[in-house]
Amino acid sequence: MKIRKFKSKDGKEVSKIMIAAFKSFLGDKFDRLDLKSFSPQVLKKISNTESYDGEVVSYVAEEKGKILGYIRGSAHMNGLGSSEVVGVDTSSFHKGVGTKLMKKLEKFWKSKKQRKISTCVSAHNKRALIYYLKNGFIPEGYRKDHFKVGVDEIILGRFL
């Protein structure tokens, strides 16, 4: 398995993976805005960008030409990075894809001298919560109805 930077041509495959991943825990709360945020066009636009205060980077896990997973994170000049999203193809669960993606993102954060990383996970998304805990994140807070009514978020952080 190879971990590499996201390329525009990856948009369609990554879109399918992310839509399936988010539908799996949002169920009927998955809506047209979610669909739009994981469209190939949006993924291409936001996956690898720079701004005045930081950088966003995205990686894919690929094996034999097939994309197995996607991760996106950011680094900011104030030393506070974030893990934005991660998704793994359902046929590749429990094969280390997510862990390898996180290791690559960690290298990016360290190269950008980030001191702390934050993320949030839907409280009922047990698979994602376990993933972040296994990768060294700890709960730091809770947001009721944060992104959607009826979907609470657990705030997680990790010092590098």
C-alpha positions as CSV (number, residue, x, y, z in Angstrom):
1,M,0.0,0.0,0.0
2,K,1.3,3.4,-1.0
3,I,0.3,6.7,0.7
4,R,0.5,9.7,-1.6
5,K,-0.8,13.2,-2.0
6,F,-4.3,13.6,-3.3
7,K,-4.5,14.4,-7.0
8,S,-7.4,16.0,-8.9
9,K,-7.9,12.7,-10.8
10,D,-8.7,11.0,-7.5
11,G,-11.8,13.1,-6.9
12,K,-14.4,10.6,-8.1
13,E,-13.1,7.6,-6.2
14,V,-12.5,9.6,-3.0
15,S,-16.0,11.1,-3.3
16,K,-17.6,7.6,-3.3
17,I,-15.5,6.6,-0.3
18,M,-16.4,9.7,1.7
19,I,-20.1,9.6,0.9
20,A,-20.3,6.0,1.9
21,A,-18.3,6.7,5.1
22,F,-20.5,9.6,6.2
23,K,-23.8,7.9,5.2
24,S,-22.7,4.9,7.4
25,F,-23.0,6.9,10.6
26,L,-25.3,9.9,9.6
27,G,-28.0,7.7,8.1
28,D,-31.1,9.8,7.3
29,K,-29.3,12.9,8.5
30,F,-27.0,12.7,5.5
31,D,-28.3,15.5,3.2
32,R,-27.6,17.4,0.0
33,L,-25.1,19.7,1.7
34,D,-23.1,16.6,2.8
35,L,-23.3,15.3,-0.8
36,K,-22.0,18.6,-2.1
37,S,-19.1,18.8,0.4
38,F,-17.8,15.4,-0.8
39,S,-18.4,16.0,-4.5
40,P,-15.4,15.5,-6.7
41,Q,-15.4,19.2,-7.6
42,V,-15.3,20.4,-4.0
43,L,-12.7,17.7,-3.0
44,K,-10.4,18.9,-5.9
45,K,-10.8,22.5,-4.7
46,I,-10.1,22.0,-1.0
47,S,-7.7,19.1,-0.8
48,N,-4.3,20.7,-1.2
49,T,-4.4,24.5,-0.6
50,E,-2.4,27.2,1.0
51,S,-3.6,30.4,2.7
52,Y,-2.1,33.4,4.5
53,D,-2.1,31.5,7.8
54,G,-1.5,27.8,6.9
55,E,-1.8,24.9,4.6
56,V,-4.3,22.1,3.9
57,V,-3.0,18.7,2.7
58,S,-4.7,15.6,1.7
59,Y,-3.5,12.0,1.1
60,V,-4.9,8.9,-0.3
61,A,-4.0,5.3,0.4
62,E,-3.6,3.4,-2.9
63,E,-3.0,-0.3,-3.7
64,K,-2.8,-1.7,-7.2
65,G,-4.3,1.4,-8.6
66,K,-7.3,1.4,-6.3
67,I,-7.9,4.1,-3.7
68,L,-8.6,2.6,-0.3
69,G,-8.8,5.8,1.8
70,Y,-8.5,9.5,2.2
71,I,-7.4,11.9,4.9
72,R,-7.3,15.7,5.0
73,G,-5.6,17.9,7.6
74,S,-4.3,21.4,8.1
75,A,-1.4,23.1,9.7
76,H,-1.5,26.8,10.9
77,M,1.3,29.2,11.6
78,N,0.1,29.4,15.3
79,G,1.1,25.7,15.7
80,L,-2.5,24.4,16.0
81,G,-3.2,21.8,13.3
82,S,-6.4,19.9,12.7
83,S,-7.5,16.6,11.3
84,E,-10.4,17.5,9.0
85,V,-11.8,14.2,7.7
86,V,-10.8,10.6,7.1
87,G,-12.6,7.9,5.3
88,V,-11.7,4.3,4.4
89,D,-13.4,2.1,1.7
90,T,-15.6,-0.4,3.6
91,S,-13.8,-3.4,1.9
92,S,-10.5,-2.2,3.5
93,F,-11.7,-1.8,7.2
94,H,-9.3,-3.3,9.7
95,K,-6.4,-3.4,7.3
96,G,-4.4,-0.5,8.7
97,V,-5.4,2.0,6.0
98,G,-6.5,4.7,8.4
99,T,-3.5,4.3,10.6
100,K,-1.1,4.6,7.7
101,L,-2.9,7.7,6.5
102,M,-2.7,9.2,10.0
103,K,1.1,8.5,10.2
104,K,1.6,10.4,6.9
105,L,-0.4,13.3,8.2
106,E,1.6,13.3,11.4
107,K,4.8,13.7,9.4
108,F,3.2,16.7,7.7
109,W,2.2,18.3,11.0
110,K,5.7,17.7,12.4
111,S,7.3,19.2,9.4
112,K,5.1,22.3,9.9
113,K,6.1,22.4,13.6
114,Q,2.5,22.0,14.9
115,R,2.3,21.6,18.7
116,K,-1.3,20.4,19.0
117,I,-3.8,18.8,16.7
118,S,-7.6,19.0,17.2
119,T,-10.6,17.2,15.6
120,C,-14.1,16.3,16.3
121,V,-16.1,13.2,15.8
122,S,-19.9,12.5,15.9
123,A,-20.6,11.1,19.3
124,H,-22.5,8.1,17.9
125,N,-19.7,7.3,15.3
126,K,-18.0,4.7,17.5
127,R,-15.7,3.5,14.7
128,A,-14.2,7.0,14.2
129,L,-14.0,7.6,17.9
130,I,-12.0,4.4,18.5
131,Y,-9.8,5.3,15.5
132,Y,-8.9,8.7,17.0
133,L,-8.3,7.3,20.5
134,K,-6.0,4.6,19.1
135,N,-4.1,7.4,17.3
136,G,-3.4,9.3,20.5
137,F,-6.3,11.8,20.6
138,I,-8.1,12.4,23.9
139,P,-11.6,13.8,24.5
140,E,-11.5,17.5,25.4
141,G,-15.1,18.6,25.1
142,Y,-18.6,18.1,23.7
143,R,-20.7,20.1,21.4
144,K,-24.5,19.4,21.3
145,D,-26.2,19.6,17.9
146,H,-23.0,21.0,16.4
147,F,-23.1,20.4,12.7
148,K,-26.6,19.0,12.6
149,V,-29.6,18.9,15.0
150,G,-29.4,15.6,16.7
151,V,-25.7,15.0,16.0
152,D,-23.5,15.8,18.9
153,E,-19.7,16.1,18.5
154,I,-16.9,15.0,20.8
155,I,-13.9,17.4,20.6
156,L,-10.6,15.6,20.6
157,G,-7.0,16.9,20.9
158,R,-3.5,15.5,20.7
159,F,-0.1,17.1,21.5
160,L,2.7,16.2,19.1
